[in-house]
Amino acid sequence: MATEKQIQQGIQTTVRGISGFEDSSVQINRDVFLDWSTDYSPFFNILDADTFNYQQGATAVYGSIEIPAILYVVWENWEDAQNDFRDRRQDIVDAHNATGTARSAGGLNGVNITEIRSDGPMIPVTYDDDPDAFPVFLMQALVFHVELF
């Protein structure tokens, strides 16, 4: 059965292949890029699963795991940031829906990414405690629901 790390790496490889994402801007459990220049945006941080279910002796599905990730897009103004965010999020969905191995996290046996969904609203990110400060990024958590068989 594929490991969580292998699934994360498969998602990482797919997102790195999307035009506009730098290889270094797509990380696993590393948000160090938030201190980098916004020139490298968008950023995508794939996290460890909070939700999983491994079954023993099942005949079809052996379990599922939900891999969370956070998409960050640089904020310049509200309209451009929201439009860029929408387009980048759609790029991620489209790349995983494309013909090939993306839905199996890069061709892993027994893996099927059955759903990609949001896990809350888009949130403005600031580095200032001032409530009137403009955001630096817009972010949203995404969840990759993966069935293991």
DSSP file (Angstrom, degrees, kcal/mol; ACC not computed):
  #  RESIDUE AA STRUCTURE BP1 BP2  ACC     N-H-->O    O-->H-N    N-H-->O    O-->H-N    TCO  KAPPA ALPHA  PHI   PSI    X-CA   Y-CA   Z-CA
    1    1 A M              0   0    0      0, 0.0   109,-0.1     0, 0.0   110,-0.1   0.000 360.0 360.0 360.0 141.3    0.0    0.0    0.0
    2    2 A A        -     0   0    0    107,-0.5     2,-0.2   108,-0.1   106,-0.0  -0.331 360.0-126.5 -64.4 144.4    1.2    3.5   -0.8
    3    3 A T     >  -     0   0    0      1,-0.1     4,-2.1    -2,-0.0     5,-0.2  -0.478  19.4-111.9 -88.4 163.4    2.5    5.5    2.1
    4    4 A E  H  > S+     0   0    0      1,-0.2     4,-2.7     2,-0.2     5,-0.2   0.906 119.3  53.9 -58.4 -42.6    1.4    9.0    3.1
    5    5 A K  H  > S+     0   0    0      1,-0.2     4,-2.5     2,-0.2    -1,-0.2   0.907 107.1  50.5 -60.9 -42.6    4.8   10.4    2.1
    6    6 A Q  H  > S+     0   0    0      2,-0.2     4,-2.1     1,-0.2    -1,-0.2   0.900 111.1  48.8 -63.2 -39.9    4.5    8.8   -1.4
    7    7 A I  H  X S+     0   0    0     -4,-2.1     4,-2.3     2,-0.2    -2,-0.2   0.928 111.1  50.0 -66.0 -44.3    1.1   10.3   -1.9
    8    8 A Q  H  X S+     0   0    0     -4,-2.7     4,-2.6     1,-0.2    -2,-0.2   0.920 111.0  49.5 -58.3 -44.2    2.4   13.7   -0.8
    9    9 A Q  H  X S+     0   0    0     -4,-2.5     4,-2.5     2,-0.2    -1,-0.2   0.863 108.8  52.9 -65.4 -35.8    5.3   13.5   -3.2
   10   10 A G  H  X S+     0   0    0     -4,-2.1     4,-1.9     2,-0.2    -1,-0.2   0.911 111.2  45.5 -65.1 -42.4    2.9   12.5   -6.0
   11   11 A I  H  X S+     0   0    0     -4,-2.3     4,-2.5     2,-0.2     5,-0.2   0.917 112.3  52.8 -64.4 -43.1    0.8   15.6   -5.4
   12   12 A Q  H  X S+     0   0    0     -4,-2.6     4,-2.6     1,-0.2    -2,-0.2   0.920 108.1  49.9 -58.0 -46.6    3.9   17.7   -5.2
   13   13 A T  H  X S+     0   0    0     -4,-2.5     4,-1.1     1,-0.2    -1,-0.2   0.900 111.2  49.4 -61.3 -41.9    5.2   16.4   -8.5
   14   14 A T  H  < S+     0   0    0     -4,-1.9     3,-0.5     1,-0.2     4,-0.2   0.933 113.2  45.2 -64.6 -46.1    1.8   17.2  -10.2
   15   15 A V  H >< S+     0   0    0     -4,-2.5     3,-1.7     1,-0.2    -2,-0.2   0.883 108.5  56.9 -68.1 -37.3    1.6   20.8   -8.8
   16   16 A R  H 3< S+     0   0    0     -4,-2.6    -1,-0.2     1,-0.3    -2,-0.2   0.783 101.1  59.9 -62.3 -25.2    5.3   21.4   -9.7
   17   17 A G  T 3< S+     0   0    0     -4,-1.1     2,-0.4    -3,-0.5    -1,-0.3   0.518  82.8 102.0 -80.6  -4.7    4.4   20.6  -13.3
   18   18 A I  S X  S-     0   0    0     -3,-1.7     3,-2.0    -4,-0.2    74,-0.0  -0.666  84.7-107.6 -83.7 131.0    1.8   23.4  -13.5
   19   19 A S  T 3  S+     0   0    0     -2,-0.4     3,-0.1     1,-0.2    -1,-0.1  -0.316 104.9  30.0 -55.8 132.2    3.0   26.5  -15.3
   20   20 A G  T 3  S+     0   0    0      1,-0.3     2,-0.6    -4,-0.1    -1,-0.2   0.158  93.4 105.5 101.7 -17.9    3.6   29.3  -12.9
   21   21 A F    <   -     0   0    0     -3,-2.0    -1,-0.3    -6,-0.2     2,-0.2  -0.864  62.6-143.5 -97.0 124.2    4.6   27.2   -9.9
   22   22 A E    >   -     0   0    0     -2,-0.6     3,-1.1    18,-0.5     4,-0.3  -0.582  20.2-122.2 -77.8 146.1    8.4   27.1   -9.1
   23   23 A D  G >  S+     0   0    0      1,-0.3     3,-1.4    -2,-0.2    -1,-0.1   0.914 114.8  50.2 -54.0 -43.8    9.7   23.8   -7.9
   24   24 A S  G 3  S+     0   0    0      1,-0.3    -1,-0.3    -8,-0.1     9,-0.1   0.650 101.5  64.1 -72.1 -13.4   10.9   25.4   -4.7
   25   25 A S  G <  S+     0   0    0     -3,-1.1    19,-2.7     1,-0.1     2,-0.6   0.415  91.1  70.7 -90.0   1.2    7.5   27.0   -4.2
   26   26 A V  E <  S+a   44   0A   0     -3,-1.4     2,-0.2    -4,-0.3    19,-0.2  -0.930  71.0 163.7-120.9 105.2    5.8   23.6   -3.8
   27   27 A Q  E     -a   45   0A   0     17,-2.3    19,-3.1    -2,-0.6     2,-0.5  -0.726  38.3-128.4-122.4 164.2    6.9   22.1   -0.5
   28   28 A I  E    S-a   46   0A   0     -2,-0.2    19,-0.2    17,-0.2    17,-0.1  -0.977  91.5 -19.2-113.8 119.6    5.9   19.3    2.0
   29   29 A N  S    S+     0   0    0     17,-2.9     2,-0.4    -2,-0.5    -1,-0.1   0.802 111.5 109.4  55.4  34.1    5.6   20.4    5.6
   30   30 A R        +     0   0    0     16,-0.2     3,-0.3     1,-0.1    -3,-0.2  -0.941  35.3 171.5-141.0 117.2    7.7   23.6    5.0
   31   31 A D    >   +     0   0    0     -2,-0.4     3,-1.9     1,-0.2     4,-0.2   0.033  43.9 120.6-109.0  27.0    6.3   27.1    4.9
   32   32 A V  G >   +     0   0    0      1,-0.3     3,-1.9     2,-0.2     4,-0.2   0.754  60.1  74.3 -60.2 -24.7    9.7   28.7    4.7
   33   33 A F  G >  S+     0   0    0      1,-0.3     3,-1.6    -3,-0.3    -1,-0.3   0.666  75.2  78.6 -67.0 -13.9    8.7   30.4    1.5
   34   34 A L  G <  S+     0   0    0     -3,-1.9    -1,-0.3     1,-0.3    -2,-0.2   0.696  94.7  49.9 -67.5 -15.8    6.5   32.8    3.4
   35   35 A D  G <  S+     0   0    0     -3,-1.9    -1,-0.3    -4,-0.2    -2,-0.2   0.430  98.6  91.7 -96.1  -1.3    9.7   34.6    4.2
   36   36 A W  S <  S-     0   0    0     -3,-1.6     2,-0.1    -4,-0.2    -3,-0.0  -0.283  94.0 -73.7 -85.4 173.9   10.8   34.7    0.6
   37   37 A S    >   -     0   0    0      1,-0.1     3,-1.6    -2,-0.1    -1,-0.2  -0.417  37.5-127.3 -63.0 140.8   10.2   37.3   -2.0
   38   38 A T  G >  S+     0   0    0      1,-0.3     3,-1.7     2,-0.2    36,-0.2   0.569  98.9  87.7 -68.5  -6.8    6.7   37.3   -3.3
   39   39 A D  G 3  S+     0   0    0      1,-0.3    -1,-0.3     3,-0.0    -2,-0.0   0.745  83.4  57.3 -61.3 -22.0    8.2   37.1   -6.8
   40   40 A Y  G <  S+     0   0    0     -3,-1.6   -18,-0.5    -7,-0.1    -1,-0.3   0.393  92.6 156.9 -91.8   3.9    8.1   33.3   -6.3
   41   41 A S    <   +     0   0    0     -3,-1.7     2,-0.1   -20,-0.1    32,-0.1  -0.379  32.8  69.1 -68.1 149.1    4.4   33.2   -5.7
   42   42 A P        -     0   0    0      0, 0.0   -20,-0.4     0, 0.0     2,-0.3   0.454  68.0-168.8 -81.9 159.5    2.2   31.2   -5.8
   43   43 A F  E     - B   0  72A   0     29,-2.4    29,-2.8    -2,-0.1     2,-0.4  -0.882   9.5-168.1-116.2 149.0    3.2   28.9   -3.0
   44   44 A F  E     -aB  26  71A   0    -19,-2.7   -17,-2.3    -2,-0.3     2,-0.6  -0.955   0.3-170.4-141.6 118.3    1.8   25.5   -2.2
   45   45 A N  E     -aB  27  70A   0     25,-2.3    25,-2.3    -2,-0.4     2,-0.5  -0.942   9.8-154.7-115.1 115.8    2.5   23.6    1.1
   46   46 A I  E     -aB  28  69A   0    -19,-3.1   -17,-2.9    -2,-0.6    23,-0.3  -0.771  19.7-163.3 -91.4 127.9    1.4   20.0    1.4
   47   47 A L        -     0   0    0     21,-3.0     2,-0.2    -2,-0.5     3,-0.1  -0.503  24.4 -86.7-108.8 173.0    0.8   18.9    5.0
   48   48 A D        -     0   0    0     -2,-0.2    -1,-0.1    19,-0.1     2,-0.1  -0.505  56.1 -92.6 -77.3 151.0    0.5   15.7    6.9
   49   49 A A        -     0   0    0     -2,-0.2    18,-0.2     1,-0.2    -1,-0.1  -0.363  30.1-173.8 -67.8 136.9   -3.0   14.1    7.1
   50   50 A D  S    S+     0   0    0     16,-0.7     2,-0.5     1,-0.2    -1,-0.2   0.664  78.7  46.9 -93.0 -25.7   -5.2   14.9   10.0
   51   51 A T  E     +C   66   0A   0     15,-0.7    15,-2.7     2,-0.0     2,-0.3  -0.969  66.6 146.6-125.0 125.6   -7.8   12.4    8.9
   52   52 A F  E     -C   65   0A   0     -2,-0.5     2,-0.3    13,-0.2    13,-0.3  -0.982  23.7-164.8-151.6 161.8   -7.1    8.8    7.8
   53   53 A N  E     -C   64   0A   0     11,-3.0    11,-2.3    -2,-0.3     2,-0.5  -0.844   6.4-173.5-152.3 107.1   -8.8    5.4    7.9
   54   54 A Y  E     -C   63   0A   0     -2,-0.3     2,-0.3     9,-0.2     9,-0.3  -0.914  11.5-164.3-105.5 128.7   -6.9    2.2    7.3
   55   55 A Q        -     0   0    0      7,-4.5     2,-0.5    -2,-0.5     3,-0.1  -0.811  10.2-142.4-112.5 151.2   -9.0   -1.0    7.1
   56   56 A Q  S    S+     0   0    0     -2,-0.3     7,-0.0     1,-0.1    -2,-0.0  -0.949  80.6   7.7-113.2 131.3   -7.9   -4.6    7.3
   57   57 A G  S    S+     0   0    0     -2,-0.5    -1,-0.1     1,-0.2     2,-0.1   0.583  80.8 152.7  82.3  10.4   -9.5   -7.3    5.2
   58   58 A A        -     0   0    0      1,-0.1    -1,-0.2    -3,-0.1     4,-0.1  -0.425  40.4-144.3 -70.4 150.8  -11.7   -5.0    3.1
   59   59 A T  S    S+     0   0    0      2,-0.1    -1,-0.1    -2,-0.1     3,-0.1   0.724  86.9   6.3 -90.5 -22.5  -12.5   -6.4   -0.3
   60   60 A A  S    S+     0   0    0      1,-0.4     2,-0.5    88,-0.0    -2,-0.1   0.687 127.5  35.1-125.1 -59.1  -12.5   -3.2   -2.3
   61   61 A V        -     0   0    0      1,-0.1    -1,-0.4    86,-0.0    88,-0.3  -0.901  52.7-170.9-107.0 126.9  -11.3   -0.1   -0.4
   62   62 A Y        -     0   0    0     86,-2.9    -7,-4.5    -2,-0.5     2,-0.3   0.582  63.5 -58.3 -90.3 -11.4   -8.6   -0.6    2.2
   63   63 A G  E     -CD  54 148A   0     85,-1.3    85,-3.0    -9,-0.3     2,-0.3  -0.967  47.5-111.6 160.7-174.9   -8.9    2.9    3.6
   64   64 A S  E     -CD  53 147A   0    -11,-2.3   -11,-3.0    -2,-0.3     2,-0.3  -0.981  14.6-164.8-148.6 157.9   -8.7    6.6    2.9
   65   65 A I  E     -CD  52 146A   0     81,-2.3    81,-2.9    -2,-0.3     2,-0.6  -0.994  13.3-144.3-144.3 143.1   -6.5    9.5    3.8
   66   66 A E  E     -CD  51 145A   0    -15,-2.7   -15,-0.7    -2,-0.3   -16,-0.7  -0.935  13.6-161.1-114.8 112.4   -7.1   13.2    3.5
   67   67 A I  E     - D   0 144A   0     77,-2.6    77,-2.7    -2,-0.6     2,-0.2  -0.818  10.2-153.3 -94.3 113.8   -4.0   15.2    2.6
   68   68 A P  E     + D   0 143A   0      0, 0.0   -21,-3.0     0, 0.0     2,-0.3  -0.558  16.5 175.8 -85.0 153.9   -4.3   18.9    3.4
   69   69 A A  E     -BD  46 142A   0     73,-2.5    73,-3.3   -23,-0.3     2,-0.5  -0.975  21.5-136.3-149.2 157.4   -2.4   21.6    1.5
   70   70 A I  E     -BD  45 141A   0    -25,-2.3   -25,-2.3    -2,-0.3     2,-0.5  -0.979  10.2-155.4-123.9 127.3   -2.4   25.4    1.6
   71   71 A L  E     -BD  44 140A   0     69,-2.5    69,-1.5    -2,-0.5     2,-0.4  -0.868  11.5-169.8 -99.3 129.5   -2.3   27.5   -1.5
   72   72 A Y  E     -BD  43 139A   0    -29,-2.8   -29,-2.4    -2,-0.5     2,-0.4  -0.976   4.3-175.7-120.2 132.7   -0.9   31.0   -1.1
   73   73 A V  E     - D   0 138A   0     65,-2.5    65,-2.5    -2,-0.4    12,-0.1  -0.993  33.0-107.4-127.4 136.5   -1.2   33.7   -3.8
   74   74 A V  E     - D   0 137A   0     -2,-0.4     2,-0.5    63,-0.2    63,-0.3  -0.300  30.2-133.9 -63.3 142.7    0.5   37.1   -3.5
   75   75 A W        +     0   0    0     61,-2.7     3,-0.1     1,-0.2    -1,-0.1  -0.876  42.0 149.2-101.6 124.2   -1.9   40.1   -2.8
   76   76 A E  S    S-     0   0    0      1,-0.7     2,-0.3    -2,-0.5    -1,-0.2   0.630  80.2 -16.8-114.9 -41.2   -1.4   43.2   -4.8
   77   77 A N  S  > S-     0   0    0      1,-0.1     4,-2.5    57,-0.0    -1,-0.7  -0.950  73.0-102.3-155.7 163.8   -5.1   44.3   -4.8
   78   78 A W  H  > S+     0   0    0     -2,-0.3     4,-2.6     1,-0.2     5,-0.3   0.915 115.3  46.7 -60.5 -47.4   -8.3   42.5   -4.1
   79   79 A E  H  > S+     0   0    0      1,-0.2     4,-2.5     2,-0.2     5,-0.2   0.950 116.4  42.6 -63.1 -50.2   -9.5   41.9   -7.6
   80   80 A D  H  > S+     0   0    0      1,-0.2     4,-2.8     2,-0.2     5,-0.2   0.904 115.6  49.8 -64.5 -40.8   -6.2   40.7   -9.0
   81   81 A A  H  X S+     0   0    0     -4,-2.5     4,-2.7     2,-0.2    -1,-0.2   0.928 112.9  45.8 -64.7 -44.7   -5.5   38.5   -6.0
   82   82 A Q  H  X S+     0   0    0     -4,-2.6     4,-2.5    -5,-0.3    -2,-0.2   0.909 115.1  46.9 -66.5 -40.7   -8.9   36.9   -6.0
   83   83 A N  H  X S+     0   0    0     -4,-2.5     4,-2.3    -5,-0.3    -2,-0.2   0.921 114.2  47.1 -66.2 -43.1   -8.8   36.3   -9.8
   84   84 A D  H  X S+     0   0    0     -4,-2.8     4,-2.7    -5,-0.2     5,-0.2   0.908 112.5  50.7 -64.0 -41.3   -5.2   34.9   -9.6
   85   85 A F  H  X S+     0   0    0     -4,-2.7     4,-2.6    -5,-0.2     5,-0.2   0.944 110.2  48.8 -61.1 -48.6   -6.2   32.7   -6.6
   86   86 A R  H  X S+     0   0    0     -4,-2.5     4,-2.1     1,-0.2    -1,-0.2   0.918 113.8  47.1 -56.8 -45.0   -9.3   31.3   -8.5
   87   87 A D  H  X S+     0   0    0     -4,-2.3     4,-2.1     2,-0.2    -1,-0.2   0.894 112.4  48.1 -67.7 -40.8   -7.2   30.6  -11.5
   88   88 A R  H  X S+     0   0    0     -4,-2.7     4,-1.8     2,-0.2    -1,-0.2   0.897 111.6  50.3 -66.5 -40.2   -4.3   28.9   -9.6
   89   89 A R  H  X S+     0   0    0     -4,-2.6     4,-2.0    -5,-0.2    -2,-0.2   0.913 111.0  49.2 -63.6 -41.6   -6.8   26.7   -7.7
   90   90 A Q  H  X S+     0   0    0     -4,-2.1     4,-3.2    -5,-0.2     5,-0.2   0.878 106.4  56.8 -65.2 -37.2   -8.5   25.7  -10.9
   91   91 A D  H  X S+     0   0    0     -4,-2.1     4,-2.5     2,-0.2    -1,-0.2   0.893 106.8  49.6 -58.6 -40.3   -5.0   24.9  -12.4
   92   92 A I  H  X S+     0   0    0     -4,-1.8     4,-1.6     2,-0.2    -2,-0.2   0.926 113.5  45.0 -65.9 -45.1   -4.5   22.5   -9.5
   93   93 A V  H  X S+     0   0    0     -4,-2.0     4,-1.2     1,-0.2    -2,-0.2   0.942 114.5  48.9 -62.9 -47.7   -7.8   20.8  -10.0
   94   94 A D  H  X S+     0   0    0     -4,-3.2     4,-1.0     1,-0.2     3,-0.3   0.891 108.2  53.7 -61.4 -40.8   -7.3   20.6  -13.8
   95   95 A A  H  < S+     0   0    0     -4,-2.5     3,-0.3     1,-0.2    -1,-0.2   0.874 110.8  46.6 -63.2 -36.1   -3.9   19.1  -13.5
   96   96 A H  H  < S+     0   0    0     -4,-1.6    -1,-0.2     1,-0.2    -2,-0.2   0.693 113.4  49.2 -79.4 -17.7   -5.2   16.4  -11.2
   97   97 A N  H  < S+     0   0    0     -4,-1.2    -1,-0.2    -3,-0.3    -2,-0.2   0.529  87.8 111.7 -93.9  -8.0   -8.1   15.7  -13.6
   98   98 A A  S  < S-     0   0    0     -4,-1.0     5,-0.3    -3,-0.3     4,-0.3  -0.236  83.8 -89.3 -65.5 154.3   -5.9   15.5  -16.7
   99   99 A T  S    S+     0   0    0      2,-0.1     2,-0.4     3,-0.1    -1,-0.1  -0.427  94.6  48.9 -61.6 134.3   -5.5   12.2  -18.5
  100  100 A G  S    S-     0   0    0     -2,-0.1     3,-0.2    -3,-0.1     7,-0.1  -0.986 108.9 -39.4 135.7-145.5   -2.5   10.4  -17.1
  101  101 A T  S > >S+     0   0    0     -2,-0.4     5,-1.7     1,-0.2     6,-1.3   0.321  93.2 103.2-107.1   7.8   -1.4    9.4  -13.6
  102  102 A A  G > 5S+     0   0    0     -4,-0.3     3,-1.8     1,-0.3    -1,-0.2   0.879  80.1  55.1 -63.0 -38.1   -2.2   12.5  -11.5
  103  103 A R  G 3 5S+     0   0    0     -5,-0.3    10,-3.6     1,-0.3    -1,-0.3   0.673 107.1  52.0 -70.3 -14.0   -5.3   11.0   -9.9
  104  104 A S  G <>5S-     0   0    0     -3,-1.2     4,-2.2     8,-0.2    -1,-0.3   0.071 124.0-105.5-104.1  23.4   -3.1    8.1   -8.7
  105  105 A A  T <45S-     0   0    0     -3,-1.8    -3,-0.2     1,-0.2   -94,-0.2   0.921  90.2 -30.0  54.6  48.8   -0.6   10.6   -7.2
  106  106 A G  T  4<S-     0   0    0     -5,-1.7    -1,-0.2     1,-0.2    -4,-0.2   0.696 122.8 -48.4  88.5  20.2    1.9   10.0   -9.9
  107  107 A G  T  4 S+     0   0    0     -6,-1.3     2,-0.2     1,-0.2    -2,-0.2   0.669  82.8 163.4  95.6  18.5    1.1    6.4  -10.9
  108  108 A L    ><  -     0   0    0     -4,-2.2     3,-1.0    -7,-0.3    -1,-0.2  -0.508  41.2-115.9 -70.8 135.8    1.0    4.8   -7.4
  109  109 A N  T 3  S+     0   0    0      1,-0.2  -107,-0.5    -2,-0.2     3,-0.1  -0.484  95.8  15.6 -68.9 139.3   -0.7    1.5   -7.3
  110  110 A G  T 3  S+     0   0    0      1,-0.2    39,-2.0    -2,-0.2     2,-0.4   0.731  99.3 117.7  73.2  23.4   -3.8    1.3   -5.3
  111  111 A V  E <   +E  148   0A   0     -3,-1.0     2,-0.3    37,-0.2    -1,-0.2  -0.982  32.1 170.4-127.3 133.2   -4.3    5.1   -5.0
  112  112 A N  E     -E  147   0A   0     35,-1.9    35,-3.0    -2,-0.4     2,-1.1  -0.915  25.6-148.0-142.9 115.1   -7.1    7.2   -6.3
  113  113 A I  E     +E  146   0A   0    -10,-3.6    33,-0.2    -2,-0.3     3,-0.1  -0.720  25.8 174.5 -78.8 103.0   -7.5   10.9   -5.5
  114  114 A T  E     +     0   0A   0     31,-1.6     2,-0.3    -2,-1.1    -1,-0.2   0.652  57.3  20.0 -89.3 -16.7  -11.3   10.9   -5.6
  115  115 A E  E     -E  145   0A   0     30,-1.3    30,-2.8    -3,-0.1     2,-0.4  -0.987  48.1-168.0-156.9 139.6  -11.9   14.5   -4.4
  116  116 A I  E     +E  144   0A   0     -2,-0.3     2,-0.3    28,-0.2    28,-0.2  -0.995  31.9 159.4-125.1 123.5  -10.2   17.9   -4.1
  117  117 A R  E     -E  143   0A   0     26,-2.3    26,-3.0    -2,-0.4     2,-0.1  -0.924  40.9 -99.9-141.6 164.0  -12.1   20.4   -2.0
  118  118 A S  E     -E  142   0A   0     -2,-0.3    24,-0.3    24,-0.2    22,-0.0  -0.470  18.7-154.9 -77.9 157.3  -11.7   23.5    0.0
  119  119 A D        -     0   0    0     22,-2.6    22,-0.2     1,-0.3    23,-0.1  -0.385  69.9 -29.1-128.3  53.6  -11.4   23.3    3.7
  120  120 A G  S    S-     0   0    0     20,-0.1    -1,-0.3    21,-0.0     3,-0.1  -0.649  89.0 -48.5 124.9 177.6  -12.6   26.8    4.6
  121  121 A P        -     0   0    0      0, 0.0    20,-0.3     0, 0.0     2,-0.3  -0.214  62.1 -86.7 -78.7 168.7  -12.7   30.3    3.0
  122  122 A M        -     0   0    0     18,-0.1    18,-0.2    16,-0.1   -40,-0.0  -0.605  50.2-158.5 -68.8 136.9   -9.9   32.3    1.4
  123  123 A I  E     -F  139   0A   0     16,-3.2    16,-2.3    -2,-0.3     2,-0.3  -0.977  14.2-127.4-125.7 131.7   -8.1   34.1    4.2
  124  124 A P  E     -F  138   0A   0      0, 0.0     2,-0.5     0, 0.0    14,-0.2  -0.594  23.9-149.4 -74.4 139.1   -6.0   37.3    3.9
  125  125 A V  E     +F  137   0A   0     12,-3.1    11,-3.9    -2,-0.3    12,-1.5  -0.948  18.5 177.3-113.3 123.8   -2.6   36.9    5.5
  126  126 A T        -     0   0    0     -2,-0.5     8,-0.0     9,-0.3     3,-0.0  -0.838  29.4-150.1-119.1 160.9   -0.8   39.9    7.0
  127  127 A Y  S    S+     0   0    0     -2,-0.3     2,-0.4     3,-0.0    -1,-0.0   0.065  78.1  76.4-111.2  21.6    2.5   40.2    8.9
  128  128 A D  S    S-     0   0    0      2,-0.2     5,-0.1     6,-0.1    -2,-0.1  -0.977  73.1-139.2-134.9 142.3    1.3   43.2   10.9
  129  129 A D  S    S+     0   0    0     -2,-0.4    -1,-0.1     3,-0.0    -3,-0.0   0.542  72.8 112.5 -77.5  -5.5   -1.0   43.3   13.9
  130  130 A D    >   -     0   0    0      1,-0.2     3,-1.9     2,-0.1    -2,-0.2  -0.564  63.0-149.7 -70.3 118.5   -2.6   46.4   12.4
  131  131 A P  T 3  S+     0   0    0      0, 0.0    -1,-0.2     0, 0.0    -2,-0.0   0.689  97.2  54.0 -64.8 -15.9   -6.2   45.5   11.5
  132  132 A D  T 3  S+     0   0    0      2,-0.1     2,-0.1    -3,-0.0    -2,-0.1   0.426  82.3 117.6 -95.8   0.7   -6.0   48.1    8.6
  133  133 A A    <   -     0   0    0     -3,-1.9    -5,-0.1    -5,-0.1    -7,-0.0  -0.391  69.9-115.3 -68.3 143.4   -2.9   46.6    7.1
  134  134 A F        -     0   0    0      1,-0.1    -6,-0.1    -2,-0.1    -1,-0.1  -0.498  36.8-103.0 -74.4 148.9   -3.1   45.2    3.6
  135  135 A P        -     0   0    0      0, 0.0    -9,-0.3     0, 0.0    -1,-0.1  -0.252  15.8-154.9 -67.8 159.4   -2.6   41.5    3.2
  136  136 A V  S    S+     0   0    0    -11,-3.9   -61,-2.7     1,-0.3     2,-0.3   0.726  79.0   7.9 -96.8 -37.0    0.6   40.0    1.8
  137  137 A F  E     -DF  74 125A   0    -12,-1.5   -12,-3.1   -63,-0.3     2,-0.4  -0.924  59.7-135.3-137.5 160.3   -1.1   36.8    0.6
  138  138 A L  E     -DF  73 124A   0    -65,-2.5   -65,-2.5    -2,-0.3     2,-0.3  -0.960  35.6-176.6-106.9 140.2   -4.5   35.2    0.1
  139  139 A M  E     +DF  72 123A   0    -16,-2.3   -16,-3.2    -2,-0.4     2,-0.3  -0.948  15.5 178.8-136.2 156.8   -4.5   31.6    1.4
  140  140 A Q  E     -D   71   0A   0    -69,-1.5   -69,-2.5    -2,-0.3     2,-0.4  -0.957  27.4-123.7-154.7 141.0   -6.9   28.7    1.5
  141  141 A A  E     -D   70   0A   0    -20,-0.3   -22,-2.6    -2,-0.3     2,-0.3  -0.705  27.1-166.9 -83.9 135.0   -6.6   25.1    2.7
  142  142 A L  E     -DE  69 118A   0    -73,-3.3   -73,-2.5    -2,-0.4     2,-0.4  -0.882   6.9-148.2-116.5 152.3   -7.4   22.4    0.2
  143  143 A V  E     -DE  68 117A   0    -26,-3.0   -26,-2.3    -2,-0.3     2,-0.7  -0.988   2.8-155.6-126.2 130.5   -8.0   18.7    0.9
  144  144 A F  E     -DE  67 116A   0    -77,-2.7   -77,-2.6    -2,-0.4     2,-0.6  -0.916  13.6-153.6-102.1 109.5   -7.1   15.8   -1.3
  145  145 A H  E     -DE  66 115A   0    -30,-2.8   -31,-1.6    -2,-0.7   -30,-1.3  -0.760  16.7-169.3 -86.1 121.6   -9.3   12.9   -0.4
  146  146 A V  E     -DE  65 113A   0    -81,-2.9   -81,-2.3    -2,-0.6     2,-0.4  -0.944  12.5-153.8-119.2 126.2   -7.4    9.7   -1.4
  147  147 A E  E     -DE  64 112A   0    -35,-3.0   -35,-1.9    -2,-0.5     2,-0.5  -0.826  10.6-153.5 -96.1 139.0   -8.9    6.2   -1.5
  148  148 A L  E      DE  63 111A   0    -85,-3.0   -86,-2.9    -2,-0.4   -85,-1.3  -0.945 360.0 360.0-114.5 128.6   -6.5    3.3   -1.0
  149  149 A F              0   0    0    -39,-2.0   -38,-0.2    -2,-0.5   -39,-0.2   0.358 360.0 360.0-138.5 360.0   -7.3   -0.1   -2.5
